[in-house]
Every structure is written in C-alpha cells, then in structure tokens.
Amino acid sequence: MTSDPPNAAPQAREQEIERAAQELGRLIQGADPERRDDLKELAFALIREELIRDAPSDAKVQGSAPAPFNPLGTGVLIFFLGAGLSFVFGPVGLALMFGGVLFVVWGALISWLKGSK
C-alpha cells in the first residue's frame, strides 16, 4: 500500500481505511473456515503492532525526566485523611494531621522559593 501525505483530507483517509478493512474482511472470508480464526488473530496482532510501533509520542513521554516532587498536594490529602481518622483513632489521626501540615509547609516553601528565582 502507498502511504498518504500527512495533510491528506480526513474523509479520504477514512475511506481508505474502510476500503482496506473491507479488503481484509473479504480475504479472511475467502479463506478456509478452519483458518479464519487464525487469520483474524493475525490481522489484529499486525494492526496492534503497527499502531504501537508508530506511536512516537508515547516513546517521548516514557523517556522524559519525571517532574520534581512538590509535597503540597500530598500534604493536603494526608491532613484530611488524618482529620477523618482522628475521630476513630485519635493519636494516629493527629500524627497524620501533623505530618500533613509539615508536607503543606514544605510544599509551600518549595513553591515560594521557585517563584522567587
């Protein structure tokens, strides 16, 4: 098959995909009945492989460096978790609330220091 230029009209591309799917279906239906399932699985595997191989955006995302950690959001969640838990088991809940406050302060300091640079 020939490859279309990237600026081809979406409708023309959809029509070509439909035509290719009809051709593939016709070829599978024309095969021996005991081979049809194998051919279907082969077609699915080849399409999946082609889509995975041609996905450069996913490869770029996997190779990028992780974003720096800011504990501000985590601290808020831990604080509210500790507040809820303090009604059931006071010391653990209060300890979690204290830890959440520390995380919030730490995250606020990180944000403030990055913003002042």
WOGINOR-V694466 format. One record per helix or strand of 3 or more residues. SS is the DSSP state (helix for helix, strand for strand). FROM is the first residue (numbers start at 1). TO is the last residue. If there is no record, write none. Layout:
SS,FROM,TO  SS,FROM,TO
This chain:
helix,10,29  helix,36,53  helix,56,63  helix,72,85  helix,90,116
